[in-house]
Amino acid sequence: MKRSATERGLATVDGRRIECRTIGTIAAGEPALVFLHEGLGSVSMWRGFPDRLCAEAAMPGLVYSRPGHGASDPPAGPFSPRFMHDEAVGTLPSVLGAFGVDQPVLFGHSDGASIALIHAGRFPEVARAVVALAPHLFVEPVCVESIAAVTRDFRDAGLRERLARHHGDVDAMFRRWSDVWLSDAFASWNIEAEVSASRCPILAVQGEDDQYGTMRQIERIAELRPGTRLLKLPGCRHSPHLDRPDEVISASVDFLRRLGLAADLPRP
């Protein structure tokens, strides 16, 4: 199956409509970037970053909104503390199959980075590489405190209005995410075993001023997977691709070129 340049719309995957956008032409047997958004993210919240990265890496891309996000249909039921595992072993493989992506390079941010790492550990023969921006391997107090503060300010600080531009049912989306992250059952959530089981190359990126996690998150990846490349960005918070896009793109393209996945073209 091939998907051509800049297709955007809704694809039916496992009986559920999934908002998606393709960049370039996805072809069987060729690597493609697959963008996995943050906990409150969607296709549109990536802004123009996927297009920039795909252009500079000379690779096709697939961007999609997880169930309950953006214009995608809601999930089949409430989130459980294993919602990221459910996405990594359920929805993501189905999306890859629906678009004919058999050589995925997983590019994830925050919860999406964790989903990418879980998928790489559960299916070590599938992912060609993972680029993980601000991933979560385990729950840190700073993350819980920040999510609690965001939850308190959801309606008063204008966050709801900003998110509503990107999501069909913003209240349900936010409630599913915050309720799980702030639950007692989620406190012991951990994906170190999945990271250890992965076999593909990993580039892990973290902002030094990340309000949702410490540098310990990516340092732990390097301990579990020696050879992991780390990029630590000063003056950067939880969204490296928005705070420091040039550095993230440069490091990602260099990483992919060294693996033979990105075309070795002159940088613009």
NUDRENTOR-926769 format. One record per residue (C-alpha): x, y, z; residue number from 1; residue in three letters. Coordinates in Angstrom, 2 decimals, decimal comma, padded with zeros to 5 digits. Layout:
REM NUDRENTOR-926769
[rec [X; Y; Z]; NUM; 'ALA'],
...
END
This chain:
REM NUDRENTOR-926769
[rec [000,00; 000,00; 000,00]; 1; 'MET'],
[rec [001,22; 003,53; -000,81]; 2; 'LYS'],
[rec [000,04; 006,79; 000,66]; 3; 'ARG'],
[rec [000,86; 009,92; -001,30]; 4; 'SER'],
[rec [002,04; 013,35; -000,33]; 5; 'ALA'],
[rec [000,14; 015,42; 002,24]; 6; 'THR'],
[rec [-002,96; 013,26; 002,51]; 7; 'GLU'],
[rec [-005,02; 014,29; 005,52]; 8; 'ARG'],
[rec [-008,26; 012,99; 006,90]; 9; 'GLY'],
[rec [-009,77; 010,08; 008,77]; 10; 'LEU'],
[rec [-008,71; 006,47; 008,25]; 11; 'ALA'],
[rec [-010,66; 003,51; 009,61]; 12; 'THR'],
[rec [-008,44; 001,33; 011,77]; 13; 'VAL'],
[rec [-009,94; -001,63; 013,67]; 14; 'ASP'],
[rec [-013,41; -000,16; 013,13]; 15; 'GLY'],
[rec [-012,47; 003,23; 014,62]; 16; 'ARG'],
[rec [-011,86; 006,49; 012,75]; 17; 'ARG'],
[rec [-008,32; 007,77; 013,28]; 18; 'ILE'],
[rec [-007,25; 011,30; 012,31]; 19; 'GLU'],
[rec [-004,07; 011,06; 010,27]; 20; 'CYS'],
[rec [-001,77; 012,93; 007,94]; 21; 'ARG'],
[rec [000,88; 011,52; 005,62]; 22; 'THR'],
[rec [003,94; 013,41; 004,40]; 23; 'ILE'],
[rec [005,51; 012,21; 001,19]; 24; 'GLY'],
[rec [004,97; 008,70; -000,14]; 25; 'THR'],
[rec [005,00; 005,74; 002,23]; 26; 'ILE'],
[rec [006,13; 002,56; 000,46]; 27; 'ALA'],
[rec [006,62; -001,01; 001,63]; 28; 'ALA'],
[rec [010,17; -001,92; 002,55]; 29; 'GLY'],
[rec [011,25; 001,70; 003,05]; 30; 'GLU'],
[rec [011,70; 003,53; 006,38]; 31; 'PRO'],
[rec [009,11; 006,12; 007,40]; 32; 'ALA'],
[rec [008,93; 008,48; 010,36]; 33; 'LEU'],
[rec [005,91; 007,87; 012,61]; 34; 'VAL'],
[rec [005,07; 010,74; 014,95]; 35; 'PHE'],
[rec [003,54; 009,88; 018,35]; 36; 'LEU'],
[rec [002,16; 012,88; 020,23]; 37; 'HIS'],
[rec [002,16; 013,85; 023,89]; 38; 'GLU'],
[rec [-000,56; 013,12; 026,43]; 39; 'GLY'],
[rec [-002,64; 016,16; 025,45]; 40; 'LEU'],
[rec [-001,50; 016,22; 021,81]; 41; 'GLY'],
[rec [-002,95; 015,62; 018,37]; 42; 'SER'],
[rec [-002,00; 015,84; 014,70]; 43; 'VAL'],
[rec [-002,37; 019,62; 014,58]; 44; 'SER'],
[rec [-000,45; 020,25; 017,80]; 45; 'MET'],
[rec [002,78; 019,10; 016,15]; 46; 'TRP'],
[rec [002,48; 022,29; 014,04]; 47; 'ARG'],
[rec [004,95; 022,25; 011,15]; 48; 'GLY'],
[rec [007,64; 020,22; 012,87]; 49; 'PHE'],
[rec [006,96; 016,86; 011,13]; 50; 'PRO'],
[rec [007,13; 018,52; 007,72]; 51; 'ASP'],
[rec [010,49; 020,12; 008,55]; 52; 'ARG'],
[rec [012,01; 016,90; 009,85]; 53; 'LEU'],
[rec [010,72; 014,79; 006,95]; 54; 'CYS'],
[rec [012,05; 017,33; 004,45]; 55; 'ALA'],
[rec [015,51; 017,50; 006,00]; 56; 'GLU'],
[rec [015,75; 013,73; 006,46]; 57; 'ALA'],
[rec [014,27; 013,12; 002,98]; 58; 'ALA'],
[rec [011,90; 010,56; 004,53]; 59; 'MET'],
[rec [008,13; 010,11; 004,36]; 60; 'PRO'],
[rec [006,10; 010,52; 007,53]; 61; 'GLY'],
[rec [002,87; 009,51; 009,23]; 62; 'LEU'],
[rec [001,23; 011,66; 011,90]; 63; 'VAL'],
[rec [-001,90; 010,46; 013,69]; 64; 'TYR'],
[rec [-004,07; 011,32; 016,67]; 65; 'SER'],
[rec [-004,59; 008,54; 019,19]; 66; 'ARG'],
[rec [-008,18; 007,50; 020,02]; 67; 'PRO'],
[rec [-009,87; 010,29; 021,97]; 68; 'GLY'],
[rec [-007,48; 012,95; 020,65]; 69; 'HIS'],
[rec [-007,90; 015,44; 017,82]; 70; 'GLY'],
[rec [-010,61; 014,30; 015,43]; 71; 'ALA'],
[rec [-010,14; 010,59; 016,18]; 72; 'SER'],
[rec [-012,99; 008,54; 017,59]; 73; 'ASP'],
[rec [-012,99; 008,07; 021,38]; 74; 'PRO'],
[rec [-011,36; 004,99; 022,88]; 75; 'PRO'],
[rec [-013,43; 001,88; 023,50]; 76; 'ALA'],
[rec [-013,44; 002,48; 027,25]; 77; 'GLY'],
[rec [-011,82; 004,47; 030,05]; 78; 'PRO'],
[rec [-008,04; 004,68; 030,30]; 79; 'PHE'],
[rec [-006,33; 002,22; 032,60]; 80; 'SER'],
[rec [-002,90; 002,69; 034,22]; 81; 'PRO'],
[rec [-001,60; 000,68; 031,26]; 82; 'ARG'],
[rec [-003,04; 002,98; 028,61]; 83; 'PHE'],
[rec [000,38; 003,58; 027,04]; 84; 'MET'],
[rec [001,01; -000,17; 026,85]; 85; 'HIS'],
[rec [-002,43; -000,62; 025,29]; 86; 'ASP'],
[rec [-001,57; 001,96; 022,63]; 87; 'GLU'],
[rec [001,89; 000,49; 021,97]; 88; 'ALA'],
[rec [000,73; -003,10; 021,49]; 89; 'VAL'],
[rec [-002,78; -002,43; 020,14]; 90; 'GLY'],
[rec [-003,52; 000,74; 018,22]; 91; 'THR'],
[rec [-000,01; 001,51; 016,98]; 92; 'LEU'],
[rec [000,58; -001,86; 015,26]; 93; 'PRO'],
[rec [-002,85; -001,55; 013,60]; 94; 'SER'],
[rec [-002,08; 001,97; 012,37]; 95; 'VAL'],
[rec [001,29; 000,85; 010,99]; 96; 'LEU'],
[rec [-000,42; -002,02; 009,17]; 97; 'GLY'],
[rec [-003,19; 000,17; 007,78]; 98; 'ALA'],
[rec [-000,66; 002,54; 006,20]; 99; 'PHE'],
[rec [001,79; -000,11; 005,08]; 100; 'GLY'],
[rec [004,59; 001,11; 007,36]; 101; 'VAL'],
[rec [006,81; -001,94; 007,82]; 102; 'ASP'],
[rec [010,06; -000,04; 008,56]; 103; 'GLN'],
[rec [008,94; 002,49; 011,21]; 104; 'PRO'],
[rec [011,22; 005,06; 012,77]; 105; 'VAL'],
[rec [009,24; 006,04; 015,85]; 106; 'LEU'],
[rec [009,47; 009,73; 016,80]; 107; 'PHE'],
[rec [007,64; 010,25; 020,09]; 108; 'GLY'],
[rec [007,12; 013,13; 022,50]; 109; 'HIS'],
[rec [006,35; 012,66; 026,22]; 110; 'SER'],
[rec [003,66; 009,93; 026,50]; 111; 'ASP'],
[rec [004,24; 009,30; 022,79]; 112; 'GLY'],
[rec [007,95; 008,72; 023,46]; 113; 'ALA'],
[rec [007,04; 006,19; 026,15]; 114; 'SER'],
[rec [004,67; 004,46; 023,71]; 115; 'ILE'],
[rec [007,49; 004,31; 021,15]; 116; 'ALA'],
[rec [009,86; 002,72; 023,68]; 117; 'LEU'],
[rec [007,24; 000,20; 024,81]; 118; 'ILE'],
[rec [006,52; -000,78; 021,19]; 119; 'HIS'],
[rec [010,24; -001,20; 020,48]; 120; 'ALA'],
[rec [010,58; -003,48; 023,50]; 121; 'GLY'],
[rec [007,50; -005,56; 022,77]; 122; 'ARG'],
[rec [008,27; -005,87; 019,04]; 123; 'PHE'],
[rec [012,07; -005,66; 018,86]; 124; 'PRO'],
[rec [012,13; -006,79; 015,24]; 125; 'GLU'],
[rec [009,84; -004,00; 013,97]; 126; 'VAL'],
[rec [011,15; -000,52; 014,81]; 127; 'ALA'],
[rec [014,24; 000,59; 012,91]; 128; 'ARG'],
[rec [015,01; 003,35; 015,44]; 129; 'ALA'],
[rec [013,40; 005,46; 018,16]; 130; 'VAL'],
[rec [013,76; 009,19; 018,77]; 131; 'VAL'],
[rec [012,34; 009,87; 022,24]; 132; 'ALA'],
[rec [011,67; 013,47; 023,30]; 133; 'LEU'],
[rec [011,07; 013,97; 027,04]; 134; 'ALA'],
[rec [010,10; 010,31; 027,62]; 135; 'PRO'],
[rec [008,68; 008,88; 030,83]; 136; 'HIS'],
[rec [010,21; 005,62; 032,05]; 137; 'LEU'],
[rec [008,80; 005,89; 035,55]; 138; 'PHE'],
[rec [006,70; 008,33; 037,56]; 139; 'VAL'],
[rec [008,58; 011,17; 039,23]; 140; 'GLU'],
[rec [007,16; 013,52; 041,91]; 141; 'PRO'],
[rec [007,89; 016,58; 039,73]; 142; 'VAL'],
[rec [005,67; 015,14; 036,98]; 143; 'CYS'],
[rec [002,76; 014,42; 039,31]; 144; 'VAL'],
[rec [003,05; 017,88; 040,87]; 145; 'GLU'],
[rec [003,05; 019,57; 037,46]; 146; 'SER'],
[rec [000,05; 017,57; 036,23]; 147; 'ILE'],
[rec [-001,84; 018,36; 039,44]; 148; 'ALA'],
[rec [-001,14; 022,06; 038,89]; 149; 'ALA'],
[rec [-002,26; 021,89; 035,24]; 150; 'VAL'],
[rec [-005,43; 020,07; 036,30]; 151; 'THR'],
[rec [-006,25; 022,78; 038,85]; 152; 'ARG'],
[rec [-005,72; 025,48; 036,24]; 153; 'ASP'],
[rec [-007,35; 023,65; 033,32]; 154; 'PHE'],
[rec [-010,32; 026,00; 033,06]; 155; 'ARG'],
[rec [-008,96; 029,14; 034,73]; 156; 'ASP'],
[rec [-005,65; 029,62; 032,87]; 157; 'ALA'],
[rec [-007,02; 029,40; 029,33]; 158; 'GLY'],
[rec [-005,60; 025,93; 028,72]; 159; 'LEU'],
[rec [-009,00; 024,45; 027,96]; 160; 'ARG'],
[rec [-009,67; 027,05; 025,26]; 161; 'GLU'],
[rec [-006,27; 026,50; 023,66]; 162; 'ARG'],
[rec [-006,65; 022,72; 023,62]; 163; 'LEU'],
[rec [-010,25; 022,90; 022,37]; 164; 'ALA'],
[rec [-008,93; 024,14; 019,00]; 165; 'ARG'],
[rec [-007,23; 020,77; 018,52]; 166; 'HIS'],
[rec [-009,66; 018,23; 020,04]; 167; 'HIS'],
[rec [-013,22; 017,19; 019,39]; 168; 'GLY'],
[rec [-014,07; 016,48; 023,05]; 169; 'ASP'],
[rec [-011,43; 018,36; 025,00]; 170; 'VAL'],
[rec [-012,98; 017,76; 028,44]; 171; 'ASP'],
[rec [-013,13; 013,97; 028,06]; 172; 'ALA'],
[rec [-009,62; 013,87; 026,60]; 173; 'MET'],
[rec [-008,14; 015,90; 029,45]; 174; 'PHE'],
[rec [-010,02; 014,02; 032,15]; 175; 'ARG'],
[rec [-008,90; 010,59; 030,89]; 176; 'ARG'],
[rec [-005,25; 011,70; 030,86]; 177; 'TRP'],
[rec [-005,14; 013,55; 034,19]; 178; 'SER'],
[rec [-007,23; 011,01; 036,10]; 179; 'ASP'],
[rec [-004,80; 008,21; 035,24]; 180; 'VAL'],
[rec [-001,62; 010,17; 035,85]; 181; 'TRP'],
[rec [-002,88; 011,38; 039,25]; 182; 'LEU'],
[rec [-004,22; 008,00; 040,38]; 183; 'SER'],
[rec [-002,56; 005,97; 043,12]; 184; 'ASP'],
[rec [-002,51; 002,95; 040,79]; 185; 'ALA'],
[rec [-000,29; 004,79; 038,32]; 186; 'PHE'],
[rec [002,44; 005,59; 040,87]; 187; 'ALA'],
[rec [004,20; 002,26; 040,23]; 188; 'SER'],
[rec [004,00; 002,47; 036,41]; 189; 'TRP'],
[rec [007,38; 001,65; 034,88]; 190; 'ASN'],
[rec [008,70; 000,70; 031,41]; 191; 'ILE'],
[rec [012,33; -000,10; 032,21]; 192; 'GLU'],
[rec [011,80; -003,76; 031,27]; 193; 'ALA'],
[rec [010,52; -002,76; 027,84]; 194; 'GLU'],
[rec [013,46; -000,42; 027,26]; 195; 'VAL'],
[rec [015,87; -003,22; 028,22]; 196; 'SER'],
[rec [014,16; -005,58; 025,76]; 197; 'ALA'],
[rec [014,40; -003,19; 022,81]; 198; 'SER'],
[rec [017,11; -003,71; 020,20]; 199; 'ARG'],
[rec [016,91; -000,70; 017,87]; 200; 'CYS'],
[rec [019,11; 002,41; 018,14]; 201; 'PRO'],
[rec [017,72; 005,16; 020,36]; 202; 'ILE'],
[rec [018,20; 008,92; 020,46]; 203; 'LEU'],
[rec [016,82; 010,39; 023,71]; 204; 'ALA'],
[rec [016,29; 014,14; 024,11]; 205; 'VAL'],
[rec [015,49; 016,07; 027,29]; 206; 'GLN'],
[rec [015,26; 019,75; 028,19]; 207; 'GLY'],
[rec [017,19; 020,82; 031,25]; 208; 'GLU'],
[rec [014,18; 022,87; 032,41]; 209; 'ASP'],
[rec [011,58; 020,16; 031,75]; 210; 'ASP'],
[rec [008,73; 020,73; 034,20]; 211; 'GLN'],
[rec [007,48; 017,13; 033,84]; 212; 'TYR'],
[rec [010,66; 015,12; 034,35]; 213; 'GLY'],
[rec [014,31; 015,16; 035,33]; 214; 'THR'],
[rec [017,35; 014,23; 033,29]; 215; 'MET'],
[rec [017,25; 010,90; 035,10]; 216; 'ARG'],
[rec [014,66; 009,70; 032,58]; 217; 'GLN'],
[rec [016,99; 009,68; 029,57]; 218; 'ILE'],
[rec [020,07; 008,80; 031,60]; 219; 'GLU'],
[rec [018,27; 005,63; 032,65]; 220; 'ARG'],
[rec [017,65; 004,75; 029,01]; 221; 'ILE'],
[rec [021,40; 004,96; 028,38]; 222; 'ALA'],
[rec [022,07; 002,70; 031,36]; 223; 'GLU'],
[rec [019,59; 000,10; 030,15]; 224; 'LEU'],
[rec [020,62; 000,40; 026,50]; 225; 'ARG'],
[rec [024,36; 001,22; 026,22]; 226; 'PRO'],
[rec [025,03; 003,07; 022,99]; 227; 'GLY'],
[rec [021,95; 005,27; 023,30]; 228; 'THR'],
[rec [022,64; 008,80; 022,11]; 229; 'ARG'],
[rec [021,61; 011,55; 024,53]; 230; 'LEU'],
[rec [020,85; 015,18; 023,75]; 231; 'LEU'],
[rec [020,49; 017,47; 026,78]; 232; 'LYS'],
[rec [019,18; 020,91; 025,88]; 233; 'LEU'],
[rec [019,68; 023,97; 028,10]; 234; 'PRO'],
[rec [016,94; 026,56; 028,13]; 235; 'GLY'],
[rec [014,41; 023,94; 027,09]; 236; 'CYS'],
[rec [011,26; 022,74; 028,82]; 237; 'ARG'],
[rec [009,00; 019,76; 028,08]; 238; 'HIS'],
[rec [008,63; 020,28; 024,31]; 239; 'SER'],
[rec [012,10; 020,20; 022,73]; 240; 'PRO'],
[rec [010,68; 020,12; 019,20]; 241; 'HIS'],
[rec [008,96; 023,47; 019,84]; 242; 'LEU'],
[rec [011,47; 025,08; 022,21]; 243; 'ASP'],
[rec [014,62; 024,05; 020,32]; 244; 'ARG'],
[rec [013,51; 022,73; 016,91]; 245; 'PRO'],
[rec [016,77; 023,41; 015,07]; 246; 'ASP'],
[rec [018,85; 021,39; 017,53]; 247; 'GLU'],
[rec [016,33; 018,55; 017,61]; 248; 'VAL'],
[rec [016,16; 018,34; 013,81]; 249; 'ILE'],
[rec [019,94; 018,52; 013,42]; 250; 'SER'],
[rec [020,53; 015,76; 015,99]; 251; 'ALA'],
[rec [017,72; 013,59; 014,59]; 252; 'SER'],
[rec [018,88; 013,86; 010,98]; 253; 'VAL'],
[rec [022,48; 013,12; 011,95]; 254; 'ASP'],
[rec [021,31; 010,11; 013,99]; 255; 'PHE'],
[rec [019,23; 008,77; 011,10]; 256; 'LEU'],
[rec [021,91; 009,36; 008,51]; 257; 'ARG'],
[rec [024,47; 007,44; 010,55]; 258; 'ARG'],
[rec [022,01; 004,54; 010,55]; 259; 'LEU'],
[rec [021,52; 004,78; 006,80]; 260; 'GLY'],
[rec [017,84; 005,62; 007,22]; 261; 'LEU'],
[rec [017,92; 009,27; 006,10]; 262; 'ALA'],
[rec [019,25; 010,43; 002,76]; 263; 'ALA'],
[rec [022,69; 012,06; 002,89]; 264; 'ASP'],
[rec [021,64; 015,34; 001,31]; 265; 'LEU'],
[rec [023,07; 018,86; 001,85]; 266; 'PRO'],
[rec [021,33; 020,60; 004,72]; 267; 'ARG'],
[rec [019,44; 023,77; 003,66]; 268; 'PRO'],
END
